[in-house]
Amino acid sequence: MKPIRKDELEFWNNFTGDEFYEKRRAVDTEISQEAQAIADKKKSTFAKECGLDKELKNLDKHHKAYVDFMDNKSLTEQKLKMAWENASDIFCDKAKRLAKVRDWNDVYFDNEKLSLEKANRKLGEACYQEAKSHVRKNHKIHNSLDNIQKRCKMIIHTGAHINDVVSSLKKEMSKAEINLEVPNNLLALPTK
């Protein structure tokens, strides 16, 4: 008996491995083709056969509802955004006209898209400006301050005696509720 040599052993191992690999590939292809033919025939009834037909219908129903919602969501979102922007533009246009007529000097209604909070904040500023203007208009001292100050400057620049200037200033400034406290002994004014 002659033993197999190393080179021959390696050759026959590789040869048989390749042959079996090719045969397995051919068999796997045949199995795959037969399985595909059977699957194609059973595909339409397979869910029912497995007891998943109700779940499959439920899945389809909910998926369609989701897709419909997503399609309508963007349309609804766009409609709502356009309606809000239109309402904001109408509000700003009317507020701009009122700002000119009612002298809301520091309140600006630009073409920005306003939220309710922002619009109310701007109206609050306008309300404060109107209230301040009303109070200023009816405030006696405020309305006469410029005139009183002018008269005080005239008194100072008359060139009269210091005693007369200071006593006239004191009297005029008291009209604006400003107390001129100059010690009489500093100006050598007569004491009462």
Backbone as JSON Lines, residues from 0, in Angstrom:
{"i":0,"aa":"M","n":[0.84,-1.18,0.0],"ca":[0.0,0.0,0.0],"c":[0.88,1.24,0.0]}
{"i":1,"aa":"K","n":[0.48,2.15,-0.89],"ca":[1.26,3.37,-1.04],"c":[0.46,4.51,-0.41]}
{"i":2,"aa":"P","n":[1.0,5.24,0.59],"ca":[0.26,6.35,1.21],"c":[0.14,7.55,0.26]}
{"i":3,"aa":"I","n":[-0.9,8.36,0.48],"ca":[-1.14,9.55,-0.35],"c":[-0.14,10.62,0.08]}
{"i":4,"aa":"R","n":[0.39,11.23,-0.93],"ca":[1.38,12.27,-0.64],"c":[0.69,13.59,-0.29]}
{"i":5,"aa":"K","n":[1.45,14.44,0.29],"ca":[0.92,15.72,0.77],"c":[0.33,16.54,-0.37]}
{"i":6,"aa":"D","n":[0.98,16.66,-1.48],"ca":[0.48,17.44,-2.62],"c":[-0.8,16.84,-3.17]}
{"i":7,"aa":"E","n":[-0.85,15.53,-3.24],"ca":[-2.06,14.87,-3.74],"c":[-3.23,15.06,-2.77]}
{"i":8,"aa":"L","n":[-2.93,14.98,-1.48],"ca":[-3.96,15.18,-0.45],"c":[-4.58,16.57,-0.58]}
{"i":9,"aa":"E","n":[-3.74,17.53,-0.76],"ca":[-4.21,18.92,-0.89],"c":[-5.05,19.1,-2.15]}
{"i":10,"aa":"F","n":[-4.59,18.51,-3.27],"ca":[-5.33,18.61,-4.52],"c":[-6.71,18.01,-4.38]}
{"i":11,"aa":"W","n":[-6.81,16.78,-3.87],"ca":[-8.11,16.12,-3.78],"c":[-9.04,16.8,-2.78]}
{"i":12,"aa":"N","n":[-8.51,17.32,-1.74],"ca":[-9.35,18.1,-0.79],"c":[-9.94,19.33,-1.49]}
{"i":13,"aa":"N","n":[-9.13,20.05,-2.21],"ca":[-9.61,21.25,-2.91],"c":[-10.59,20.87,-4.02]}
{"i":14,"aa":"F","n":[-10.29,19.83,-4.77],"ca":[-11.14,19.4,-5.86],"c":[-12.52,19.01,-5.37]}
{"i":15,"aa":"T","n":[-12.58,18.16,-4.32],"ca":[-13.88,17.73,-3.81],"c":[-14.63,18.9,-3.18]}
{"i":16,"aa":"G","n":[-13.93,19.79,-2.52],"ca":[-14.58,20.97,-1.93],"c":[-15.23,21.83,-3.0]}
{"i":17,"aa":"D","n":[-14.5,22.06,-4.11],"ca":[-15.04,22.87,-5.2],"c":[-16.26,22.2,-5.84]}
{"i":18,"aa":"E","n":[-16.17,20.89,-6.03],"ca":[-17.28,20.16,-6.65],"c":[-18.53,20.23,-5.78]}
{"i":19,"aa":"F","n":[-18.37,20.04,-4.48],"ca":[-19.53,20.11,-3.58],"c":[-20.08,21.53,-3.49]}
{"i":20,"aa":"Y","n":[-19.19,22.51,-3.55],"ca":[-19.63,23.91,-3.53],"c":[-20.51,24.2,-4.74]}
{"i":21,"aa":"E","n":[-20.07,23.78,-5.93],"ca":[-20.84,24.0,-7.15],"c":[-22.18,23.27,-7.1]}
{"i":22,"aa":"K","n":[-22.18,22.02,-6.58],"ca":[-23.42,21.26,-6.48],"c":[-24.39,21.92,-5.51]}
{"i":23,"aa":"R","n":[-23.88,22.38,-4.36],"ca":[-24.73,23.07,-3.37],"c":[-25.34,24.34,-3.96]}
{"i":24,"aa":"R","n":[-24.56,25.07,-4.73],"ca":[-25.06,26.3,-5.35],"c":[-26.18,25.99,-6.33]}
{"i":25,"aa":"A","n":[-26.04,24.99,-7.1],"ca":[-27.07,24.59,-8.07],"c":[-28.33,24.14,-7.35]}
{"i":26,"aa":"V","n":[-28.16,23.36,-6.28],"ca":[-29.31,22.89,-5.49],"c":[-30.0,24.06,-4.81]}
{"i":27,"aa":"D","n":[-29.25,24.98,-4.22],"ca":[-29.83,26.15,-3.56],"c":[-30.61,27.01,-4.54]}
{"i":28,"aa":"T","n":[-30.12,27.17,-5.76],"ca":[-30.83,27.93,-6.79],"c":[-32.15,27.25,-7.12]}
{"i":29,"aa":"E","n":[-32.13,25.91,-7.26],"ca":[-33.35,25.16,-7.55],"c":[-34.37,25.29,-6.43]}
{"i":30,"aa":"I","n":[-33.89,25.2,-5.19],"ca":[-34.77,25.34,-4.01],"c":[-35.38,26.74,-3.98]}
{"i":31,"aa":"S","n":[-34.58,27.74,-4.24],"ca":[-35.05,29.13,-4.21],"c":[-36.12,29.37,-5.26]}
{"i":32,"aa":"Q","n":[-35.96,28.8,-6.46],"ca":[-36.94,28.98,-7.52],"c":[-38.27,28.3,-7.18]}
{"i":33,"aa":"E","n":[-38.19,27.09,-6.63],"ca":[-39.42,26.38,-6.25],"c":[-40.13,27.11,-5.11]}
{"i":34,"aa":"A","n":[-39.35,27.62,-4.13],"ca":[-39.94,28.35,-3.01],"c":[-40.63,29.63,-3.49]}
{"i":35,"aa":"Q","n":[-40.01,30.32,-4.46],"ca":[-40.6,31.55,-4.99],"c":[-41.91,31.25,-5.7]}
{"i":36,"aa":"A","n":[-41.97,30.15,-6.44],"ca":[-43.21,29.78,-7.15],"c":[-44.33,29.48,-6.16]}
{"i":37,"aa":"I","n":[-44.02,28.76,-5.09],"ca":[-45.03,28.45,-4.06],"c":[-45.47,29.72,-3.35]}
{"i":38,"aa":"A","n":[-44.49,30.58,-3.0],"ca":[-44.81,31.83,-2.29],"c":[-45.7,32.73,-3.13]}
{"i":39,"aa":"D","n":[-45.44,32.79,-4.43],"ca":[-46.28,33.62,-5.31],"c":[-47.73,33.14,-5.32]}
{"i":40,"aa":"K","n":[-47.94,31.8,-5.27],"ca":[-49.29,31.26,-5.26],"c":[-49.99,31.52,-3.94]}
{"i":41,"aa":"K","n":[-49.27,31.43,-2.81],"ca":[-49.88,31.53,-1.48],"c":[-49.9,32.96,-0.92]}
{"i":42,"aa":"K","n":[-49.2,33.88,-1.58],"ca":[-49.01,35.23,-1.03],"c":[-50.32,35.92,-0.66]}
{"i":43,"aa":"S","n":[-51.33,35.82,-1.52],"ca":[-52.59,36.55,-1.29],"c":[-53.37,36.0,-0.1]}
{"i":44,"aa":"T","n":[-53.21,34.76,0.24],"ca":[-53.97,34.16,1.35],"c":[-53.11,33.88,2.57]}
{"i":45,"aa":"F","n":[-51.83,34.24,2.51],"ca":[-50.91,33.87,3.58],"c":[-51.24,34.57,4.91]}
{"i":46,"aa":"A","n":[-51.63,35.86,4.87],"ca":[-51.96,36.59,6.1],"c":[-53.14,35.93,6.8]}
{"i":47,"aa":"K","n":[-54.16,35.52,6.02],"ca":[-55.32,34.85,6.61],"c":[-54.92,33.5,7.18]}
{"i":48,"aa":"E","n":[-54.08,32.79,6.46],"ca":[-53.6,31.48,6.91],"c":[-52.84,31.6,8.23]}
{"i":49,"aa":"C","n":[-52.12,32.7,8.42],"ca":[-51.35,32.91,9.65],"c":[-52.2,33.55,10.75]}
{"i":50,"aa":"G","n":[-53.43,33.97,10.43],"ca":[-54.28,34.62,11.43],"c":[-53.94,36.09,11.63]}
{"i":51,"aa":"L","n":[-53.33,36.71,10.63],"ca":[-52.93,38.12,10.74],"c":[-53.74,39.03,9.83]}
{"i":52,"aa":"D","n":[-54.84,38.52,9.24],"ca":[-55.6,39.34,8.3],"c":[-56.25,40.54,8.97]}
{"i":53,"aa":"K","n":[-56.79,40.4,10.2],"ca":[-57.42,41.53,10.91],"c":[-56.37,42.58,11.28]}
{"i":54,"aa":"E","n":[-55.22,42.1,11.75],"ca":[-54.14,43.03,12.13],"c":[-53.62,43.78,10.91]}
{"i":55,"aa":"L","n":[-53.57,43.07,9.78],"ca":[-53.11,43.7,8.55],"c":[-54.08,44.8,8.1]}
{"i":56,"aa":"K","n":[-55.38,44.55,8.2],"ca":[-56.39,45.55,7.85],"c":[-56.31,46.74,8.81]}
{"i":57,"aa":"N","n":[-56.13,46.46,10.1],"ca":[-56.0,47.52,11.1],"c":[-54.76,48.37,10.82]}
{"i":58,"aa":"L","n":[-53.66,47.72,10.49],"ca":[-52.43,48.43,10.15],"c":[-52.66,49.34,8.94]}
{"i":59,"aa":"D","n":[-53.32,48.84,7.93],"ca":[-53.6,49.62,6.73],"c":[-54.48,50.83,7.05]}
{"i":60,"aa":"K","n":[-55.5,50.61,7.86],"ca":[-56.43,51.7,8.23],"c":[-55.69,52.83,8.96]}
{"i":61,"aa":"H","n":[-54.86,52.45,9.93],"ca":[-54.16,53.47,10.71],"c":[-53.06,54.16,9.89]}
{"i":62,"aa":"H","n":[-52.43,53.43,9.01],"ca":[-51.42,54.05,8.16],"c":[-52.06,55.07,7.22]}
{"i":63,"aa":"K","n":[-53.19,54.72,6.63],"ca":[-53.9,55.66,5.74],"c":[-54.34,56.9,6.5]}
{"i":64,"aa":"A","n":[-54.84,56.69,7.74],"ca":[-55.26,57.84,8.56],"c":[-54.07,58.76,8.83]}
{"i":65,"aa":"Y","n":[-52.93,58.17,9.12],"ca":[-51.73,58.98,9.38],"c":[-51.3,59.75,8.14]}
{"i":66,"aa":"V","n":[-51.28,59.08,7.0],"ca":[-50.87,59.74,5.76],"c":[-51.84,60.87,5.42]}
{"i":67,"aa":"D","n":[-53.16,60.62,5.59],"ca":[-54.15,61.68,5.34],"c":[-53.92,62.86,6.27]}
{"i":68,"aa":"F","n":[-53.66,62.56,7.54],"ca":[-53.42,63.63,8.51],"c":[-52.19,64.45,8.11]}
{"i":69,"aa":"M","n":[-51.1,63.78,7.75],"ca":[-49.88,64.5,7.39],"c":[-50.1,65.35,6.13]}
{"i":70,"aa":"D","n":[-50.87,64.82,5.18],"ca":[-51.16,65.61,3.98],"c":[-51.99,66.84,4.33]}
{"i":71,"aa":"N","n":[-53.01,66.66,5.18],"ca":[-53.9,67.77,5.56],"c":[-53.24,68.71,6.55]}
{"i":72,"aa":"K","n":[-52.31,68.18,7.35],"ca":[-51.65,69.01,8.36],"c":[-50.92,70.17,7.72]}
{"i":73,"aa":"S","n":[-50.13,69.9,6.71],"ca":[-49.37,70.97,6.08],"c":[-50.31,71.97,5.4]}
{"i":74,"aa":"L","n":[-51.39,71.48,4.81],"ca":[-52.36,72.37,4.17],"c":[-53.05,73.24,5.23]}
{"i":75,"aa":"T","n":[-53.49,72.61,6.33],"ca":[-54.14,73.35,7.42],"c":[-53.17,74.35,8.05]}
{"i":76,"aa":"E","n":[-51.92,73.91,8.25],"ca":[-50.91,74.8,8.83],"c":[-50.71,76.03,7.96]}
{"i":77,"aa":"Q","n":[-50.63,75.83,6.67],"ca":[-50.44,76.95,5.74],"c":[-51.64,77.89,5.77]}
{"i":78,"aa":"K","n":[-52.86,77.34,5.8],"ca":[-54.07,78.17,5.85],"c":[-54.1,79.0,7.13]}
{"i":79,"aa":"L","n":[-53.8,78.35,8.27],"ca":[-53.82,79.06,9.55],"c":[-52.75,80.15,9.6]}
{"i":80,"aa":"K","n":[-51.57,79.86,9.07],"ca":[-50.5,80.85,9.06],"c":[-50.88,82.05,8.21]}
{"i":81,"aa":"M","n":[-51.46,81.79,7.05],"ca":[-51.88,82.9,6.17],"c":[-52.98,83.74,6.84]}
{"i":82,"aa":"A","n":[-53.92,83.09,7.52],"ca":[-54.99,83.82,8.21],"c":[-54.41,84.69,9.32]}
{"i":83,"aa":"W","n":[-53.45,84.14,10.08],"ca":[-52.81,84.91,11.17],"c":[-52.04,86.09,10.59]}
{"i":84,"aa":"E","n":[-51.26,85.87,9.53],"ca":[-50.49,86.96,8.93],"c":[-51.41,88.04,8.38]}
{"i":85,"aa":"N","n":[-52.53,87.65,7.8],"ca":[-53.5,88.61,7.28],"c":[-54.09,89.43,8.42]}
{"i":86,"aa":"A","n":[-54.47,88.76,9.51],"ca":[-55.03,89.47,10.67],"c":[-54.0,90.43,11.25]}
{"i":87,"aa":"S","n":[-52.74,90.0,11.31],"ca":[-51.67,90.86,11.83],"c":[-51.47,92.08,10.94]}
{"i":88,"aa":"D","n":[-51.5,91.89,9.62],"ca":[-51.35,93.02,8.69],"c":[-52.49,94.02,8.84]}
{"i":89,"aa":"I","n":[-53.72,93.52,8.96],"ca":[-54.88,94.41,9.12],"c":[-54.75,95.2,10.42]}
{"i":90,"aa":"F","n":[-54.37,94.51,11.51],"ca":[-54.18,95.19,12.8],"c":[-53.1,96.26,12.7]}
{"i":91,"aa":"C","n":[-51.95,95.91,12.11],"ca":[-50.83,96.86,12.01],"c":[-51.2,98.07,11.15]}
{"i":92,"aa":"D","n":[-51.89,97.84,10.04],"ca":[-52.28,98.96,9.17],"c":[-53.17,99.95,9.92]}
{"i":93,"aa":"K","n":[-54.16,99.44,10.62],"ca":[-55.08,100.32,11.36],"c":[-54.35,101.0,12.51]}
{"i":94,"aa":"A","n":[-53.48,100.24,13.2],"ca":[-52.74,100.82,14.33],"c":[-51.78,101.91,13.85]}
{"i":95,"aa":"K","n":[-51.16,101.74,12.67],"ca":[-50.26,102.78,12.13],"c":[-51.02,104.07,11.88]}
{"i":96,"aa":"R","n":[-52.23,103.94,11.3],"ca":[-53.03,105.15,11.06],"c":[-53.38,105.83,12.38]}
{"i":97,"aa":"L","n":[-53.76,105.03,13.37],"ca":[-54.09,105.6,14.69],"c":[-52.85,106.23,15.34]}
{"i":98,"aa":"A","n":[-51.69,105.61,15.15],"ca":[-50.46,106.14,15.76],"c":[-50.16,107.54,15.22]}
{"i":99,"aa":"K","n":[-50.42,107.76,13.92],"ca":[-50.2,109.09,13.35],"c":[-51.19,110.1,13.9]}
{"i":100,"aa":"V","n":[-52.46,109.71,13.96],"ca":[-53.51,110.63,14.39],"c":[-53.41,110.93,15.89]}
{"i":101,"aa":"R","n":[-53.1,109.93,16.68],"ca":[-53.13,110.1,18.13],"c":[-51.75,110.37,18.73]}
{"i":102,"aa":"D","n":[-50.74,110.59,17.9],"ca":[-49.39,110.95,18.34],"c":[-48.76,109.91,19.27]}
{"i":103,"aa":"W","n":[-48.77,108.66,18.82],"ca":[-48.04,107.62,19.56],"c":[-46.62,107.61,19.02]}
{"i":104,"aa":"N","n":[-45.81,108.51,19.55],"ca":[-44.49,108.75,18.98],"c":[-43.54,107.57,19.09]}
{"i":105,"aa":"D","n":[-43.53,106.88,20.19],"ca":[-42.54,105.82,20.42],"c":[-43.1,104.42,20.22]}
{"i":106,"aa":"V","n":[-44.27,104.3,19.63],"ca":[-44.87,102.98,19.41],"c":[-44.91,102.74,17.9]}
{"i":107,"aa":"Y","n":[-44.23,101.67,17.48],"ca":[-44.12,101.39,16.05],"c":[-44.84,100.09,15.71]}
{"i":108,"aa":"F","n":[-45.7,100.16,14.73],"ca":[-46.41,98.99,14.22],"c":[-45.87,98.69,12.83]}
{"i":109,"aa":"D","n":[-44.67,98.12,12.81],"ca":[-44.05,97.78,11.53],"c":[-44.79,96.6,10.92]}
{"i":110,"aa":"N","n":[-44.33,96.16,9.79],"ca":[-44.98,95.04,9.12],"c":[-44.48,93.72,9.68]}
{"i":111,"aa":"E","n":[-44.39,93.62,10.98],"ca":[-44.01,92.36,11.61],"c":[-45.28,91.58,11.94]}
{"i":112,"aa":"K","n":[-45.12,90.31,12.1],"ca":[-46.26,89.47,12.44],"c":[-46.39,89.45,13.96]}
{"i":113,"aa":"L","n":[-47.49,89.98,14.46],"ca":[-47.67,90.17,15.9],"c":[-48.44,89.01,16.52]}
{"i":114,"aa":"S","n":[-48.01,88.66,17.72],"ca":[-48.81,87.75,18.54],"c":[-49.74,88.62,19.37]}
{"i":115,"aa":"L","n":[-50.69,88.0,20.03],"ca":[-51.63,88.76,20.87],"c":[-50.87,89.48,21.98]}
{"i":116,"aa":"E","n":[-49.9,88.8,22.6],"ca":[-49.14,89.4,23.69],"c":[-48.38,90.64,23.22]}
{"i":117,"aa":"K","n":[-47.74,90.53,22.05],"ca":[-46.95,91.64,21.52],"c":[-47.86,92.81,21.15]}
{"i":118,"aa":"A","n":[-48.99,92.52,20.54],"ca":[-49.94,93.59,20.17],"c":[-50.45,94.29,21.42]}
{"i":119,"aa":"N","n":[-50.79,93.52,22.46],"ca":[-51.26,94.12,23.72],"c":[-50.17,94.95,24.38]}
{"i":120,"aa":"R","n":[-48.92,94.5,24.29],"ca":[-47.82,95.26,24.87],"c":[-47.67,96.6,24.16]}
{"i":121,"aa":"K","n":[-47.77,96.6,22.83],"ca":[-47.66,97.85,22.07],"c":[-48.84,98.77,22.36]}
{"i":122,"aa":"L","n":[-50.04,98.21,22.48],"ca":[-51.2,99.02,22.83],"c":[-51.07,99.59,24.24]}
{"i":123,"aa":"G","n":[-50.46,98.81,25.14],"ca":[-50.22,99.3,26.49],"c":[-49.29,100.51,26.48]}
{"i":124,"aa":"E","n":[-48.25,100.45,25.64],"ca":[-47.34,101.59,25.51],"c":[-48.07,102.81,24.97]}
{"i":125,"aa":"A","n":[-48.92,102.58,23.98],"ca":[-49.69,103.69,23.39],"c":[-50.65,104.28,24.42]}
{"i":126,"aa":"C","n":[-51.29,103.41,25.19],"ca":[-52.21,103.87,26.23],"c":[-51.48,104.74,27.26]}
{"i":127,"aa":"Y","n":[-50.27,104.29,27.65],"ca":[-49.48,105.06,28.6],"c":[-49.12,106.43,28.01]}
{"i":128,"aa":"Q","n":[-48.73,106.46,26.74],"ca":[-48.38,107.74,26.11],"c":[-49.57,108.69,26.09]}
{"i":129,"aa":"E","n":[-50.75,108.18,25.78],"ca":[-51.94,109.04,25.77],"c":[-52.25,109.54,27.18]}
{"i":130,"aa":"A","n":[-52.15,108.65,28.17],"ca":[-52.43,109.04,29.55],"c":[-51.43,110.11,30.01]}
{"i":131,"aa":"K","n":[-50.16,109.91,29.67],"ca":[-49.13,110.87,30.06],"c":[-49.37,112.22,29.4]}
{"i":132,"aa":"S","n":[-49.75,112.2,28.14],"ca":[-50.05,113.43,27.41],"c":[-51.24,114.16,28.05]}
{"i":133,"aa":"H","n":[-52.26,113.38,28.44],"ca":[-53.43,113.97,29.08],"c":[-53.07,114.61,30.42]}
{"i":134,"aa":"V","n":[-52.29,113.9,31.23],"ca":[-51.9,114.44,32.54],"c":[-51.03,115.67,32.36]}
{"i":135,"aa":"R","n":[-50.09,115.62,31.4],"ca":[-49.2,116.75,31.15],"c":[-50.01,117.97,30.69]}
{"i":136,"aa":"K","n":[-51.01,117.74,29.85],"ca":[-51.83,118.82,29.32],"c":[-52.6,119.54,30.43]}
{"i":137,"aa":"N","n":[-53.05,118.79,31.43],"ca":[-53.85,119.37,32.51],"c":[-53.04,119.73,33.75]}
{"i":138,"aa":"H","n":[-51.73,119.59,33.7],"ca":[-50.88,119.88,34.86],"c":[-50.48,121.35,34.82]}
{"i":139,"aa":"K","n":[-50.94,122.12,35.8],"ca":[-50.74,123.57,35.81],"c":[-49.26,123.94,35.83]}
{"i":140,"aa":"I","n":[-48.52,123.35,36.76],"ca":[-47.11,123.73,36.91],"c":[-46.32,123.35,35.66]}
{"i":141,"aa":"H","n":[-46.57,122.17,35.13],"ca":[-45.84,121.74,33.93],"c":[-46.04,122.72,32.78]}
{"i":142,"aa":"N","n":[-47.27,123.15,32.6],"ca":[-47.57,124.04,31.49],"c":[-47.01,125.44,31.71]}
{"i":143,"aa":"S","n":[-46.76,125.81,32.93],"ca":[-46.26,127.17,33.18],"c":[-44.76,127.2,33.47]}
{"i":144,"aa":"L","n":[-44.11,126.06,33.54],"ca":[-42.67,126.03,33.87],"c":[-41.83,126.84,32.9]}
{"i":145,"aa":"D","n":[-42.08,126.68,31.6],"ca":[-41.28,127.42,30.62],"c":[-41.42,128.92,30.82]}
{"i":146,"aa":"N","n":[-42.65,129.37,31.04],"ca":[-42.86,130.82,31.24],"c":[-42.23,131.31,32.53]}
{"i":147,"aa":"I","n":[-42.36,130.54,33.6],"ca":[-41.77,130.94,34.89],"c":[-40.25,131.01,34.76]}
{"i":148,"aa":"Q","n":[-39.66,130.0,34.07],"ca":[-38.2,129.99,33.91],"c":[-37.75,131.19,33.09]}
{"i":149,"aa":"K","n":[-38.5,131.55,32.04],"ca":[-38.15,132.73,31.24],"c":[-38.18,134.0,32.08]}
{"i":150,"aa":"R","n":[-39.23,134.13,32.91],"ca":[-39.33,135.31,33.77],"c":[-38.17,135.36,34.77]}
{"i":151,"aa":"C","n":[-37.75,134.2,35.29],"ca":[-36.63,134.15,36.23],"c":[-35.34,134.61,35.54]}
{"i":152,"aa":"K","n":[-35.13,134.18,34.3],"ca":[-33.93,134.62,33.57],"c":[-33.96,136.13,33.34]}
{"i":153,"aa":"M","n":[-35.15,136.65,33.05],"ca":[-35.27,138.1,32.84],"c":[-34.97,138.85,34.13]}
{"i":154,"aa":"I","n":[-35.46,138.32,35.26],"ca":[-35.21,138.97,36.55],"c":[-33.71,139.01,36.82]}
{"i":155,"aa":"I","n":[-33.02,137.88,36.54],"ca":[-31.59,137.8,36.79],"c":[-30.82,138.79,35.93]}
{"i":156,"aa":"H","n":[-31.27,138.97,34.68],"ca":[-30.52,139.81,33.76],"c":[-30.97,141.28,33.72]}
{"i":157,"aa":"T","n":[-31.8,141.69,34.66],"ca":[-32.26,143.1,34.66],"c":[-31.18,144.05,35.13]}
{"i":158,"aa":"G","n":[-30.25,143.55,35.88],"ca":[-29.21,144.44,36.39],"c":[-29.67,145.16,37.65]}
{"i":159,"aa":"A","n":[-30.75,144.72,38.27],"ca":[-31.28,145.35,39.48],"c":[-30.4,144.99,40.67]}
{"i":160,"aa":"H","n":[-30.7,145.6,41.78],"ca":[-29.97,145.35,43.02],"c":[-30.16,143.88,43.43]}
{"i":161,"aa":"I","n":[-29.14,143.28,44.03],"ca":[-29.17,141.86,44.4],"c":[-30.36,141.53,45.3]}
{"i":162,"aa":"N","n":[-30.67,142.45,46.23],"ca":[-31.8,142.19,47.13],"c":[-33.11,142.09,46.35]}
{"i":163,"aa":"D","n":[-33.28,142.99,45.38],"ca":[-34.5,142.96,44.57],"c":[-34.55,141.72,43.67]}
{"i":164,"aa":"V","n":[-33.39,141.35,43.09],"ca":[-33.31,140.18,42.21],"c":[-33.67,138.92,42.98]}
{"i":165,"aa":"V","n":[-33.06,138.72,44.16],"ca":[-33.28,137.5,44.93],"c":[-34.72,137.44,45.44]}
{"i":166,"aa":"S","n":[-35.25,138.52,45.92],"ca":[-36.63,138.48,46.4],"c":[-37.61,138.25,45.24]}
{"i":167,"aa":"S","n":[-37.34,138.85,44.07],"ca":[-38.2,138.6,42.91],"c":[-38.08,137.15,42.43]}
{"i":168,"aa":"L","n":[-36.85,136.62,42.43],"ca":[-36.64,135.21,42.06],"c":[-37.39,134.28,43.0]}
{"i":169,"aa":"K","n":[-37.29,134.58,44.3],"ca":[-37.95,133.74,45.31],"c":[-39.45,133.72,45.08]}
{"i":170,"aa":"K","n":[-40.01,134.88,44.79],"ca":[-41.44,134.99,44.57],"c":[-41.85,134.25,43.28]}
{"i":171,"aa":"E","n":[-41.09,134.43,42.2],"ca":[-41.42,133.81,40.91],"c":[-41.25,132.28,40.98]}
{"i":172,"aa":"M","n":[-40.18,131.81,41.62],"ca":[-39.93,130.37,41.72],"c":[-40.96,129.68,42.62]}
{"i":173,"aa":"S","n":[-41.52,130.4,43.56],"ca":[-42.54,129.79,44.42],"c":[-43.8,129.44,43.61]}
{"i":174,"aa":"K","n":[-44.02,130.13,42.47],"ca":[-45.14,129.8,41.61],"c":[-44.99,128.4,41.0]}
{"i":175,"aa":"A","n":[-43.73,127.98,40.85],"ca":[-43.46,126.64,40.32],"c":[-43.23,125.65,41.46]}
{"i":176,"aa":"E","n":[-43.58,126.06,42.65],"ca":[-43.4,125.26,43.85],"c":[-41.94,124.88,44.07]}
{"i":177,"aa":"I","n":[-41.05,125.85,43.75],"ca":[-39.62,125.69,44.01],"c":[-39.28,126.67,45.11]}
{"i":178,"aa":"N","n":[-38.78,126.12,46.2],"ca":[-38.46,126.96,47.36],"c":[-37.01,127.41,47.26]}
{"i":179,"aa":"L","n":[-36.79,128.69,47.09],"ca":[-35.43,129.25,47.0],"c":[-35.0,129.61,48.41]}
{"i":180,"aa":"E","n":[-34.08,128.81,48.92],"ca":[-33.62,129.03,50.29],"c":[-32.24,129.65,50.28]}
{"i":181,"aa":"V","n":[-32.24,130.94,50.33],"ca":[-30.99,131.69,50.43],"c":[-31.01,132.38,51.79]}
{"i":182,"aa":"P","n":[-30.03,132.09,52.62],"ca":[-30.03,132.74,53.94],"c":[-29.99,134.27,53.8]}
{"i":183,"aa":"N","n":[-30.86,134.92,54.52],"ca":[-30.98,136.38,54.44],"c":[-29.69,137.07,54.87]}
{"i":184,"aa":"N","n":[-28.96,136.51,55.83],"ca":[-27.77,137.18,56.31],"c":[-26.63,137.15,55.27]}
{"i":185,"aa":"L","n":[-26.66,136.16,54.32],"ca":[-25.62,136.13,53.29],"c":[-25.78,137.27,52.3]}
{"i":186,"aa":"L","n":[-27.01,137.64,52.02],"ca":[-27.25,138.7,51.05],"c":[-27.57,140.02,51.72]}
{"i":187,"aa":"A","n":[-27.53,140.0,52.99],"ca":[-27.87,141.19,53.79],"c":[-29.27,141.66,53.48]}
{"i":188,"aa":"L","n":[-30.17,140.66,53.36],"ca":[-31.59,140.98,53.12],"c":[-32.24,141.29,54.45]}
{"i":189,"aa":"P","n":[-33.25,142.16,54.41],"ca":[-33.93,142.46,55.67],"c":[-34.68,141.23,56.17]}
{"i":190,"aa":"T","n":[-34.66,141.02,57.47],"ca":[-35.38,139.91,58.06],"c":[-36.79,140.32,58.35]}
{"i":191,"aa":"K","n":[-37.68,139.35,58.38],"ca":[-39.08,139.66,58.63],"c":[-39.35,139.74,60.09]}
